[in-house]
């Protein structure tokens, strides 16, 4: 089971997650928090391949220059989520 949490603080955000990955045979440790520059951090639950695909697609959107606003970030995340999970 993945545990991820985000906390808004007076000077930023704390984002954290456990690091245990598992499949039918093995368990291993690897970060579930992905970072792109200083502006984009993502974590998630479920299959790691889906999370990394979503992160890669969102990183591409940031490279293309999405609006640097909360609504711009939200719209980009919604588009990527629908693309990956629909």
PDB file of N, CA, C and O in Angstrom, chain B, residues numbered from 101:
ATOM      1  N   UNK B 101       0.844  -1.168   0.000  1.00  0.00           N
ATOM      2  CA  UNK B 101       0.000   0.000   0.000  1.00  0.00           C
ATOM      3  C   UNK B 101       0.895   1.240   0.000  1.00  0.00           C
ATOM      4  O   UNK B 101       1.846   1.331   0.776  1.00  0.00           O
ATOM      5  N   UNK B 102       0.580   2.181  -0.872  1.00  0.00           N
ATOM      6  CA  UNK B 102       1.336   3.429  -0.941  1.00  0.00           C
ATOM      7  C   UNK B 102       0.767   4.444   0.027  1.00  0.00           C
ATOM      8  O   UNK B 102      -0.447   4.589   0.170  1.00  0.00           O
ATOM      9  N   UNK B 103       1.668   5.137   0.685  1.00  0.00           N
ATOM     10  CA  UNK B 103       1.291   6.251   1.544  1.00  0.00           C
ATOM     11  C   UNK B 103       1.950   7.493   0.955  1.00  0.00           C
ATOM     12  O   UNK B 103       3.171   7.536   0.803  1.00  0.00           O
ATOM     13  N   UNK B 104       1.156   8.493   0.627  1.00  0.00           N
ATOM     14  CA  UNK B 104       1.664   9.760   0.116  1.00  0.00           C
ATOM     15  C   UNK B 104       0.907  10.880   0.815  1.00  0.00           C
ATOM     16  O   UNK B 104      -0.286  10.758   1.096  1.00  0.00           O
ATOM     17  N   UNK B 105       1.607  11.961   1.090  1.00  0.00           N
ATOM     18  CA  UNK B 105       0.969  13.088   1.779  1.00  0.00           C
ATOM     19  C   UNK B 105       1.591  14.391   1.306  1.00  0.00           C
ATOM     20  O   UNK B 105       2.769  14.447   0.952  1.00  0.00           O
ATOM     21  N   UNK B 106       0.780  15.428   1.309  1.00  0.00           N
ATOM     22  CA  UNK B 106       1.251  16.766   0.996  1.00  0.00           C
ATOM     23  C   UNK B 106       0.788  17.728   2.068  1.00  0.00           C
ATOM     24  O   UNK B 106      -0.348  17.656   2.536  1.00  0.00           O
ATOM     25  N   UNK B 107       1.674  18.627   2.454  1.00  0.00           N
ATOM     26  CA  UNK B 107       1.367  19.594   3.503  1.00  0.00           C
ATOM     27  C   UNK B 107       1.735  20.987   3.021  1.00  0.00           C
ATOM     28  O   UNK B 107       2.860  21.220   2.580  1.00  0.00           O
ATOM     29  N   UNK B 108       0.779  21.920   3.106  1.00  0.00           N
ATOM     30  CA  UNK B 108       1.070  23.317   2.794  1.00  0.00           C
ATOM     31  C   UNK B 108       1.641  23.976   4.034  1.00  0.00           C
ATOM     32  O   UNK B 108       1.065  23.885   5.118  1.00  0.00           O
ATOM     33  N   UNK B 109       2.779  24.640   3.871  1.00  0.00           N
ATOM     34  CA  UNK B 109       3.441  25.345   4.969  1.00  0.00           C
ATOM     35  C   UNK B 109       3.527  26.826   4.606  1.00  0.00           C
ATOM     36  O   UNK B 109       3.228  27.211   3.476  1.00  0.00           O
ATOM     37  N   UNK B 110       3.925  27.635   5.545  1.00  0.00           N
ATOM     38  CA  UNK B 110       3.987  29.077   5.299  1.00  0.00           C
ATOM     39  C   UNK B 110       5.006  29.438   4.220  1.00  0.00           C
ATOM     40  O   UNK B 110       4.848  30.458   3.550  1.00  0.00           O
ATOM     41  N   UNK B 111       6.042  28.627   4.038  1.00  0.00           N
ATOM     42  CA  UNK B 111       7.076  28.953   3.059  1.00  0.00           C
ATOM     43  C   UNK B 111       7.215  27.902   1.956  1.00  0.00           C
ATOM     44  O   UNK B 111       8.247  27.849   1.286  1.00  0.00           O
ATOM     45  N   UNK B 112       6.199  27.069   1.759  1.00  0.00           N
ATOM     46  CA  UNK B 112       6.260  26.076   0.692  1.00  0.00           C
ATOM     47  C   UNK B 112       5.358  24.888   0.954  1.00  0.00           C
ATOM     48  O   UNK B 112       4.392  24.968   1.713  1.00  0.00           O
ATOM     49  N   UNK B 113       5.693  23.796   0.316  1.00  0.00           N
ATOM     50  CA  UNK B 113       4.912  22.565   0.414  1.00  0.00           C
ATOM     51  C   UNK B 113       5.846  21.417   0.759  1.00  0.00           C
ATOM     52  O   UNK B 113       6.964  21.347   0.248  1.00  0.00           O
ATOM     53  N   UNK B 114       5.397  20.524   1.617  1.00  0.00           N
ATOM     54  CA  UNK B 114       6.113  19.280   1.892  1.00  0.00           C
ATOM     55  C   UNK B 114       5.332  18.164   1.216  1.00  0.00           C
ATOM     56  O   UNK B 114       4.135  18.004   1.454  1.00  0.00           O
ATOM     57  N   UNK B 115       6.010  17.394   0.373  1.00  0.00           N
ATOM     58  CA  UNK B 115       5.408  16.266  -0.321  1.00  0.00           C
ATOM     59  C   UNK B 115       6.240  15.033  -0.003  1.00  0.00           C
ATOM     60  O   UNK B 115       7.458  15.045  -0.178  1.00  0.00           O
ATOM     61  N   UNK B 116       5.595  13.972   0.461  1.00  0.00           N
ATOM     62  CA  UNK B 116       6.345  12.773   0.851  1.00  0.00           C
ATOM     63  C   UNK B 116       5.566  11.518   0.479  1.00  0.00           C
ATOM     64  O   UNK B 116       4.352  11.553   0.278  1.00  0.00           O
ATOM     65  N   UNK B 117       6.293  10.412   0.392  1.00  0.00           N
ATOM     66  CA  UNK B 117       5.678   9.116   0.086  1.00  0.00           C
ATOM     67  C   UNK B 117       6.598   8.015   0.578  1.00  0.00           C
ATOM     68  O   UNK B 117       7.800   8.219   0.749  1.00  0.00           O
ATOM     69  N   UNK B 118       6.018   6.847   0.801  1.00  0.00           N
ATOM     70  CA  UNK B 118       6.852   5.698   1.149  1.00  0.00           C
ATOM     71  C   UNK B 118       7.669   5.302  -0.078  1.00  0.00           C
ATOM     72  O   UNK B 118       7.478   5.877  -1.150  1.00  0.00           O
ATOM     73  N   UNK B 119       8.567   4.341   0.053  1.00  0.00           N
ATOM     74  CA  UNK B 119       9.440   3.982  -1.058  1.00  0.00           C
ATOM     75  C   UNK B 119       9.401   2.498  -1.408  1.00  0.00           C
ATOM     76  O   UNK B 119      10.247   2.034  -2.172  1.00  0.00           O
ATOM     77  N   UNK B 120       8.447   1.741  -0.873  1.00  0.00           N
ATOM     78  CA  UNK B 120       8.408   0.307  -1.161  1.00  0.00           C
ATOM     79  C   UNK B 120       7.610   0.017  -2.430  1.00  0.00           C
ATOM     80  O   UNK B 120       6.446   0.396  -2.556  1.00  0.00           O
ATOM     81  N   UNK B 121       8.265  -0.661  -3.356  1.00  0.00           N
ATOM     82  CA  UNK B 121       7.629  -1.146  -4.577  1.00  0.00           C
ATOM     83  C   UNK B 121       7.557  -2.659  -4.468  1.00  0.00           C
ATOM     84  O   UNK B 121       8.429  -3.283  -3.863  1.00  0.00           O
ATOM     85  N   UNK B 122       6.531  -3.246  -5.046  1.00  0.00           N
ATOM     86  CA  UNK B 122       6.434  -4.706  -5.006  1.00  0.00           C
ATOM     87  C   UNK B 122       5.708  -5.219  -6.236  1.00  0.00           C
ATOM     88  O   UNK B 122       4.934  -4.505  -6.874  1.00  0.00           O
ATOM     89  N   UNK B 123       5.980  -6.478  -6.549  1.00  0.00           N
ATOM     90  CA  UNK B 123       5.228  -7.188  -7.571  1.00  0.00           C
ATOM     91  C   UNK B 123       4.931  -8.581  -7.037  1.00  0.00           C
ATOM     92  O   UNK B 123       5.016  -8.805  -5.829  1.00  0.00           O
ATOM     93  N   UNK B 124       4.589  -9.511  -7.901  1.00  0.00           N
ATOM     94  CA  UNK B 124       4.219 -10.846  -7.430  1.00  0.00           C
ATOM     95  C   UNK B 124       5.377 -11.582  -6.773  1.00  0.00           C
ATOM     96  O   UNK B 124       5.157 -12.489  -5.970  1.00  0.00           O
ATOM     97  N   UNK B 125       6.612 -11.202  -7.104  1.00  0.00           N
ATOM     98  CA  UNK B 125       7.781 -11.964  -6.670  1.00  0.00           C
ATOM     99  C   UNK B 125       8.640 -11.235  -5.645  1.00  0.00           C
ATOM    100  O   UNK B 125       9.138 -11.863  -4.710  1.00  0.00           O
ATOM    101  N   UNK B 126       8.823  -9.951  -5.793  1.00  0.00           N
ATOM    102  CA  UNK B 126       9.832  -9.251  -5.001  1.00  0.00           C
ATOM    103  C   UNK B 126       9.341  -7.907  -4.482  1.00  0.00           C
ATOM    104  O   UNK B 126       8.332  -7.367  -4.936  1.00  0.00           O
ATOM    105  N   UNK B 127      10.084  -7.391  -3.522  1.00  0.00           N
ATOM    106  CA  UNK B 127       9.879  -6.037  -3.010  1.00  0.00           C
ATOM    107  C   UNK B 127      11.214  -5.313  -3.100  1.00  0.00           C
ATOM    108  O   UNK B 127      12.269  -5.921  -2.918  1.00  0.00           O
ATOM    109  N   UNK B 128      11.169  -4.024  -3.377  1.00  0.00           N
ATOM    110  CA  UNK B 128      12.396  -3.237  -3.428  1.00  0.00           C
ATOM    111  C   UNK B 128      12.083  -1.795  -3.063  1.00  0.00           C
ATOM    112  O   UNK B 128      10.922  -1.387  -3.034  1.00  0.00           O
ATOM    113  N   UNK B 129      13.129  -1.029  -2.785  1.00  0.00           N
ATOM    114  CA  UNK B 129      12.993   0.365  -2.366  1.00  0.00           C
ATOM    115  C   UNK B 129      13.402   1.293  -3.512  1.00  0.00           C
ATOM    116  O   UNK B 129      14.456   1.112  -4.122  1.00  0.00           O
ATOM    117  N   UNK B 130      12.564   2.280  -3.796  1.00  0.00           N
ATOM    118  CA  UNK B 130      12.866   3.309  -4.787  1.00  0.00           C
ATOM    119  C   UNK B 130      11.918   4.469  -4.528  1.00  0.00           C
ATOM    120  O   UNK B 130      10.773   4.267  -4.123  1.00  0.00           O
ATOM    121  N   UNK B 131      12.391   5.661  -4.759  1.00  0.00           N
ATOM    122  CA  UNK B 131      11.569   6.844  -4.503  1.00  0.00           C
ATOM    123  C   UNK B 131      10.283   6.825  -5.328  1.00  0.00           C
ATOM    124  O   UNK B 131      10.276   6.390  -6.479  1.00  0.00           O
ATOM    125  N   UNK B 132       9.210   7.299  -4.725  1.00  0.00           N
ATOM    126  CA  UNK B 132       7.937   7.491  -5.426  1.00  0.00           C
ATOM    127  C   UNK B 132       7.626   8.976  -5.585  1.00  0.00           C
ATOM    128  O   UNK B 132       6.513   9.354  -5.953  1.00  0.00           O
ATOM    129  N   UNK B 133       8.615   9.803  -5.306  1.00  0.00           N
ATOM    130  CA  UNK B 133       8.482  11.245  -5.491  1.00  0.00           C
ATOM    131  C   UNK B 133       9.368  11.615  -6.676  1.00  0.00           C
ATOM    132  O   UNK B 133      10.569  11.344  -6.667  1.00  0.00           O
ATOM    133  N   UNK B 134       8.777  12.232  -7.690  1.00  0.00           N
ATOM    134  CA  UNK B 134       9.486  12.576  -8.910  1.00  0.00           C
ATOM    135  C   UNK B 134       9.576  14.095  -9.018  1.00  0.00           C
ATOM    136  O   UNK B 134       8.601  14.800  -8.757  1.00  0.00           O
ATOM    137  N   UNK B 135      10.749  14.596  -9.404  1.00  0.00           N
ATOM    138  CA  UNK B 135      10.980  16.046  -9.442  1.00  0.00           C
ATOM    139  C   UNK B 135      11.479  16.462 -10.820  1.00  0.00           C
ATOM    140  O   UNK B 135      12.340  15.811 -11.414  1.00  0.00           O
ATOM    141  N   UNK B 136      10.916  17.564 -11.314  1.00  0.00           N
ATOM    142  CA  UNK B 136      11.341  18.179 -12.565  1.00  0.00           C
ATOM    143  C   UNK B 136      11.673  19.634 -12.257  1.00  0.00           C
ATOM    144  O   UNK B 136      10.767  20.446 -12.074  1.00  0.00           O
ATOM    145  N   UNK B 137      12.938  19.968 -12.198  1.00  0.00           N
ATOM    146  CA  UNK B 137      13.346  21.333 -11.878  1.00  0.00           C
ATOM    147  C   UNK B 137      12.884  21.738 -10.492  1.00  0.00           C
ATOM    148  O   UNK B 137      12.764  20.907  -9.592  1.00  0.00           O
ATOM    149  N   UNK B 138      12.629  23.021 -10.335  1.00  0.00           N
ATOM    150  CA  UNK B 138      12.200  23.552  -9.041  1.00  0.00           C
ATOM    151  C   UNK B 138      10.689  23.714  -8.937  1.00  0.00           C
ATOM    152  O   UNK B 138      10.176  24.028  -7.863  1.00  0.00           O
ATOM    153  N   UNK B 139       9.967  23.505 -10.041  1.00  0.00           N
ATOM    154  CA  UNK B 139       8.548  23.845 -10.067  1.00  0.00           C
ATOM    155  C   UNK B 139       7.586  22.669 -10.082  1.00  0.00           C
ATOM    156  O   UNK B 139       6.393  22.857  -9.841  1.00  0.00           O
ATOM    157  N   UNK B 140       8.063  21.467 -10.355  1.00  0.00           N
ATOM    158  CA  UNK B 140       7.155  20.334 -10.522  1.00  0.00           C
ATOM    159  C   UNK B 140       7.623  19.153  -9.688  1.00  0.00           C
ATOM    160  O   UNK B 140       8.738  18.661  -9.862  1.00  0.00           O
ATOM    161  N   UNK B 141       6.769  18.705  -8.790  1.00  0.00           N
ATOM    162  CA  UNK B 141       7.014  17.503  -7.994  1.00  0.00           C
ATOM    163  C   UNK B 141       5.723  16.697  -8.019  1.00  0.00           C
ATOM    164  O   UNK B 141       4.634  17.251  -7.866  1.00  0.00           O
ATOM    165  N   UNK B 142       5.848  15.385  -8.213  1.00  0.00           N
ATOM    166  CA  UNK B 142       4.678  14.528  -8.349  1.00  0.00           C
ATOM    167  C   UNK B 142       4.897  13.233  -7.589  1.00  0.00           C
ATOM    168  O   UNK B 142       6.006  12.699  -7.573  1.00  0.00           O
ATOM    169  N   UNK B 143       3.866  12.736  -6.971  1.00  0.00           N
ATOM    170  CA  UNK B 143       3.874  11.399  -6.391  1.00  0.00           C
ATOM    171  C   UNK B 143       2.520  10.773  -6.677  1.00  0.00           C
ATOM    172  O   UNK B 143       1.585  11.464  -7.081  1.00  0.00           O
ATOM    173  N   UNK B 144       2.415   9.484  -6.471  1.00  0.00           N
ATOM    174  CA  UNK B 144       1.149   8.833  -6.739  1.00  0.00           C
ATOM    175  C   UNK B 144       1.114   7.429  -6.184  1.00  0.00           C
ATOM    176  O   UNK B 144       2.105   6.923  -5.658  1.00  0.00           O
ATOM    177  N   UNK B 145      -0.032   6.817  -6.309  1.00  0.00           N
ATOM    178  CA  UNK B 145      -0.224   5.442  -5.848  1.00  0.00           C
ATOM    179  C   UNK B 145      -0.595   4.577  -7.040  1.00  0.00           C
ATOM    180  O   UNK B 145      -1.123   5.068  -8.038  1.00  0.00           O
ATOM    181  N   UNK B 146      -0.318   3.302  -6.930  1.00  0.00           N
ATOM    182  CA  UNK B 146      -0.637   2.374  -8.003  1.00  0.00           C
ATOM    183  C   UNK B 146       0.615   1.917  -8.708  1.00  0.00           C
ATOM    184  O   UNK B 146       1.717   1.995  -8.164  1.00  0.00           O
ATOM    185  N   UNK B 147       0.436   1.435  -9.938  1.00  0.00           N
ATOM    186  CA  UNK B 147       1.574   0.916 -10.682  1.00  0.00           C
ATOM    187  C   UNK B 147       2.565   2.021 -10.996  1.00  0.00           C
ATOM    188  O   UNK B 147       2.194   3.083 -11.496  1.00  0.00           O
ATOM    189  N   UNK B 148       3.831   1.760 -10.696  1.00  0.00           N
ATOM    190  CA  UNK B 148       4.881   2.748 -10.914  1.00  0.00           C
ATOM    191  C   UNK B 148       4.950   3.166 -12.376  1.00  0.00           C
ATOM    192  O   UNK B 148       5.216   4.332 -12.669  1.00  0.00           O
ATOM    193  N   UNK B 149       4.717   2.243 -13.293  1.00  0.00           N
ATOM    194  CA  UNK B 149       4.803   2.590 -14.715  1.00  0.00           C
ATOM    195  C   UNK B 149       3.784   3.662 -15.090  1.00  0.00           C
ATOM    196  O   UNK B 149       4.081   4.521 -15.920  1.00  0.00           O
ATOM    197  N   UNK B 150       2.600   3.632 -14.503  1.00  0.00           N
ATOM    198  CA  UNK B 150       1.602   4.670 -14.771  1.00  0.00           C
ATOM    199  C   UNK B 150       2.031   6.011 -14.175  1.00  0.00           C
ATOM    200  O   UNK B 150       1.862   7.058 -14.801  1.00  0.00           O
ATOM    201  N   UNK B 151       2.581   5.973 -12.977  1.00  0.00           N
ATOM    202  CA  UNK B 151       3.015   7.209 -12.326  1.00  0.00           C
ATOM    203  C   UNK B 151       4.147   7.850 -13.120  1.00  0.00           C
ATOM    204  O   UNK B 151       4.129   9.058 -13.355  1.00  0.00           O
ATOM    205  N   UNK B 152       5.135   7.051 -13.537  1.00  0.00           N
ATOM    206  CA  UNK B 152       6.256   7.619 -14.285  1.00  0.00           C
ATOM    207  C   UNK B 152       5.811   8.110 -15.662  1.00  0.00           C
ATOM    208  O   UNK B 152       6.320   9.120 -16.148  1.00  0.00           O
ATOM    209  N   UNK B 153       4.869   7.410 -16.297  1.00  0.00           N
ATOM    210  CA  UNK B 153       4.339   7.883 -17.577  1.00  0.00           C
ATOM    211  C   UNK B 153       3.640   9.226 -17.399  1.00  0.00           C
ATOM    212  O   UNK B 153       3.843  10.142 -18.197  1.00  0.00           O
ATOM    213  N   UNK B 154       2.825   9.349 -16.366  1.00  0.00           N
ATOM    214  CA  UNK B 154       2.148  10.621 -16.089  1.00  0.00           C
ATOM    215  C   UNK B 154       3.173  11.720 -15.825  1.00  0.00           C
ATOM    216  O   UNK B 154       3.023  12.836 -16.323  1.00  0.00           O
ATOM    217  N   UNK B 155       4.211  11.417 -15.048  1.00  0.00           N
ATOM    218  CA  UNK B 155       5.239  12.411 -14.757  1.00  0.00           C
ATOM    219  C   UNK B 155       5.961  12.832 -16.035  1.00  0.00           C
ATOM    220  O   UNK B 155       6.194  14.023 -16.244  1.00  0.00           O
ATOM    221  N   UNK B 156       6.319  11.875 -16.892  1.00  0.00           N
ATOM    222  CA  UNK B 156       7.008  12.205 -18.142  1.00  0.00           C
ATOM    223  C   UNK B 156       6.146  13.098 -19.027  1.00  0.00           C
ATOM    224  O   UNK B 156       6.643  14.065 -19.604  1.00  0.00           O
ATOM    225  N   UNK B 157       4.857  12.781 -19.137  1.00  0.00           N
ATOM    226  CA  UNK B 157       3.957  13.594 -19.959  1.00  0.00           C
ATOM    227  C   UNK B 157       3.771  14.996 -19.368  1.00  0.00           C
ATOM    228  O   UNK B 157       3.713  15.982 -20.103  1.00  0.00           O
ATOM    229  N   UNK B 158       3.680  15.077 -18.051  1.00  0.00           N
ATOM    230  CA  UNK B 158       3.536  16.378 -17.409  1.00  0.00           C
ATOM    231  C   UNK B 158       4.818  17.197 -17.557  1.00  0.00           C
ATOM    232  O   UNK B 158       4.759  18.410 -17.759  1.00  0.00           O
ATOM    233  N   UNK B 159       5.966  16.545 -17.459  1.00  0.00           N
ATOM    234  CA  UNK B 159       7.246  17.229 -17.672  1.00  0.00           C
ATOM    235  C   UNK B 159       7.316  17.797 -19.085  1.00  0.00           C
ATOM    236  O   UNK B 159       7.782  18.920 -19.280  1.00  0.00           O
ATOM    237  N   UNK B 160       6.855  17.026 -20.074  1.00  0.00           N
ATOM    238  CA  UNK B 160       6.825  17.518 -21.453  1.00  0.00           C
ATOM    239  C   UNK B 160       5.960  18.766 -21.569  1.00  0.00           C
ATOM    240  O   UNK B 160       6.330  19.714 -22.260  1.00  0.00           O
ATOM    241  N   UNK B 161       4.812  18.773 -20.900  1.00  0.00           N
ATOM    242  CA  UNK B 161       3.939  19.956 -20.930  1.00  0.00           C
ATOM    243  C   UNK B 161       4.654  21.165 -20.317  1.00  0.00           C
ATOM    244  O   UNK B 161       4.528  22.280 -20.824  1.00  0.00           O
ATOM    245  N   UNK B 162       5.400  20.950 -19.232  1.00  0.00           N
ATOM    246  CA  UNK B 162       6.135  22.053 -18.614  1.00  0.00           C
ATOM    247  C   UNK B 162       7.223  22.567 -19.548  1.00  0.00           C
ATOM    248  O   UNK B 162       7.461  23.774 -19.613  1.00  0.00           O
ATOM    249  N   UNK B 163       7.884  21.672 -20.270  1.00  0.00           N
ATOM    250  CA  UNK B 163       8.910  22.098 -21.232  1.00  0.00           C
ATOM    251  C   UNK B 163       8.293  22.957 -22.336  1.00  0.00           C
ATOM    252  O   UNK B 163       8.935  23.878 -22.841  1.00  0.00           O
ATOM    253  N   UNK B 164       7.051  22.656 -22.707  1.00  0.00           N
ATOM    254  CA  UNK B 164       6.361  23.414 -23.751  1.00  0.00           C
ATOM    255  C   UNK B 164       5.899  24.777 -23.251  1.00  0.00           C
ATOM    256  O   UNK B 164       5.540  25.641 -24.052  1.00  0.00           O
ATOM    257  N   UNK B 165       5.904  24.979 -21.933  1.00  0.00           N
ATOM    258  CA  UNK B 165       5.573  26.283 -21.378  1.00  0.00           C
ATOM    259  C   UNK B 165       4.115  26.471 -21.024  1.00  0.00           C
ATOM    260  O   UNK B 165       3.463  27.367 -21.560  1.00  0.00           O
ATOM    261  N   UNK B 166       3.587  25.647 -20.135  1.00  0.00           N
ATOM    262  CA  UNK B 166       2.214  25.865 -19.669  1.00  0.00           C
ATOM    263  C   UNK B 166       2.171  27.141 -18.831  1.00  0.00           C
ATOM    264  O   UNK B 166       3.203  27.560 -18.305  1.00  0.00           O
ATOM    265  N   UNK B 167       1.012  27.763 -18.696  1.00  0.00           N
ATOM    266  CA  UNK B 167       0.914  28.971 -17.869  1.00  0.00           C
ATOM    267  C   UNK B 167       1.396  28.709 -16.438  1.00  0.00           C
ATOM    268  O   UNK B 167       1.048  27.695 -15.832  1.00  0.00           O
ATOM    269  N   UNK B 168       2.188  29.619 -15.917  1.00  0.00           N
ATOM    270  CA  UNK B 168       2.768  29.469 -14.575  1.00  0.00           C
ATOM    271  C   UNK B 168       1.779  29.957 -13.517  1.00  0.00           C
ATOM    272  O   UNK B 168       2.054  30.893 -12.767  1.00  0.00           O
ATOM    273  N   UNK B 169       0.626  29.300 -13.479  1.00  0.00           N
ATOM    274  CA  UNK B 169      -0.421  29.646 -12.521  1.00  0.00           C
ATOM    275  C   UNK B 169      -0.990  28.354 -11.946  1.00  0.00           C
ATOM    276  O   UNK B 169      -0.838  27.294 -12.554  1.00  0.00           O
ATOM    277  N   UNK B 170      -1.637  28.421 -10.795  1.00  0.00           N
ATOM    278  CA  UNK B 170      -2.282  27.208 -10.270  1.00  0.00           C
ATOM    279  C   UNK B 170      -3.292  26.609 -11.248  1.00  0.00           C
ATOM    280  O   UNK B 170      -3.368  25.388 -11.384  1.00  0.00           O
ATOM    281  N   UNK B 171      -4.064  27.450 -11.925  1.00  0.00           N
ATOM    282  CA  UNK B 171      -5.053  26.910 -12.865  1.00  0.00           C
ATOM    283  C   UNK B 171      -4.370  26.279 -14.078  1.00  0.00           C
ATOM    284  O   UNK B 171      -4.859  25.280 -14.606  1.00  0.00           O
ATOM    285  N   UNK B 172      -3.253  26.842 -14.524  1.00  0.00           N
ATOM    286  CA  UNK B 172      -2.503  26.242 -15.629  1.00  0.00           C
ATOM    287  C   UNK B 172      -1.952  24.881 -15.248  1.00  0.00           C
ATOM    288  O   UNK B 172      -1.999  23.941 -16.041  1.00  0.00           O
ATOM    289  N   UNK B 173      -1.429  24.776 -14.035  1.00  0.00           N
ATOM    290  CA  UNK B 173      -0.914  23.493 -13.544  1.00  0.00           C
ATOM    291  C   UNK B 173      -2.043  22.479 -13.411  1.00  0.00           C
ATOM    292  O   UNK B 173      -1.882  21.315 -13.777  1.00  0.00           O
ATOM    293  N   UNK B 174      -3.186  22.920 -12.885  1.00  0.00           N
ATOM    294  CA  UNK B 174      -4.326  22.014 -12.714  1.00  0.00           C
ATOM    295  C   UNK B 174      -4.813  21.486 -14.053  1.00  0.00           C
ATOM    296  O   UNK B 174      -5.062  20.288 -14.193  1.00  0.00           O
ATOM    297  N   UNK B 175      -4.951  22.369 -15.042  1.00  0.00           N
ATOM    298  CA  UNK B 175      -5.419  21.941 -16.359  1.00  0.00           C
ATOM    299  C   UNK B 175      -4.451  20.956 -17.003  1.00  0.00           C
ATOM    300  O   UNK B 175      -4.873  19.968 -17.604  1.00  0.00           O
ATOM    301  N   UNK B 176      -3.149  21.223 -16.876  1.00  0.00           N
ATOM    302  CA  UNK B 176      -2.151  20.307 -17.431  1.00  0.00           C
ATOM    303  C   UNK B 176      -2.237  18.948 -16.753  1.00  0.00           C
ATOM    304  O   UNK B 176      -2.168  17.917 -17.423  1.00  0.00           O
ATOM    305  N   UNK B 177      -2.386  18.932 -15.436  1.00  0.00           N
ATOM    306  CA  UNK B 177      -2.492  17.675 -14.701  1.00  0.00           C
ATOM    307  C   UNK B 177      -3.763  16.918 -15.082  1.00  0.00           C
ATOM    308  O   UNK B 177      -3.738  15.695 -15.220  1.00  0.00           O
ATOM    309  N   UNK B 178      -4.865  17.632 -15.251  1.00  0.00           N
ATOM    310  CA  UNK B 178      -6.114  16.982 -15.662  1.00  0.00           C
ATOM    311  C   UNK B 178      -5.973  16.343 -17.042  1.00  0.00           C
ATOM    312  O   UNK B 178      -6.417  15.213 -17.249  1.00  0.00           O
ATOM    313  N   UNK B 179      -5.356  17.062 -17.991  1.00  0.00           N
ATOM    314  CA  UNK B 179      -5.161  16.517 -19.337  1.00  0.00           C
ATOM    315  C   UNK B 179      -4.309  15.254 -19.300  1.00  0.00           C
ATOM    316  O   UNK B 179      -4.647  14.252 -19.930  1.00  0.00           O
ATOM    317  N   UNK B 180      -3.205  15.305 -18.561  1.00  0.00           N
ATOM    318  CA  UNK B 180      -2.306  14.153 -18.475  1.00  0.00           C
ATOM    319  C   UNK B 180      -3.001  12.980 -17.795  1.00  0.00           C
ATOM    320  O   UNK B 180      -2.873  11.841 -18.242  1.00  0.00           O
ATOM    321  N   UNK B 181      -3.728  13.246 -16.726  1.00  0.00           N
ATOM    322  CA  UNK B 181      -4.416  12.174 -16.007  1.00  0.00           C
ATOM    323  C   UNK B 181      -5.420  11.473 -16.917  1.00  0.00           C
ATOM    324  O   UNK B 181      -5.486  10.244 -16.940  1.00  0.00           O
ATOM    325  N   UNK B 182      -6.193  12.242 -17.660  1.00  0.00           N
ATOM    326  CA  UNK B 182      -7.152  11.639 -18.592  1.00  0.00           C
ATOM    327  C   UNK B 182      -6.446  10.856 -19.686  1.00  0.00           C
ATOM    328  O   UNK B 182      -6.914   9.792 -20.090  1.00  0.00           O
ATOM    329  N   UNK B 183      -5.322  11.376 -20.169  1.00  0.00           N
ATOM    330  CA  UNK B 183      -4.569  10.700 -21.222  1.00  0.00           C
ATOM    331  C   UNK B 183      -3.998   9.364 -20.734  1.00  0.00           C
ATOM    332  O   UNK B 183      -4.037   8.372 -21.461  1.00  0.00           O
ATOM    333  N   UNK B 184      -3.476   9.336 -19.522  1.00  0.00           N
ATOM    334  CA  UNK B 184      -2.820   8.131 -18.999  1.00  0.00           C
ATOM    335  C   UNK B 184      -3.824   7.114 -18.486  1.00  0.00           C
ATOM    336  O   UNK B 184      -3.667   5.918 -18.730  1.00  0.00           O
ATOM    337  N   UNK B 185      -4.849   7.564 -17.781  1.00  0.00           N
ATOM    338  CA  UNK B 185      -5.730   6.640 -17.071  1.00  0.00           C
ATOM    339  C   UNK B 185      -7.070   6.368 -17.746  1.00  0.00           C
ATOM    340  O   UNK B 185      -7.796   5.472 -17.316  1.00  0.00           O
ATOM    341  N   UNK B 186      -7.418   7.121 -18.796  1.00  0.00           N
ATOM    342  CA  UNK B 186      -8.728   6.912 -19.444  1.00  0.00           C
ATOM    343  C   UNK B 186      -8.691   5.770 -20.437  1.00  0.00           C
ATOM    344  O   UNK B 186      -9.704   5.464 -21.065  1.00  0.00           O
TER     345      UNK B 186
END
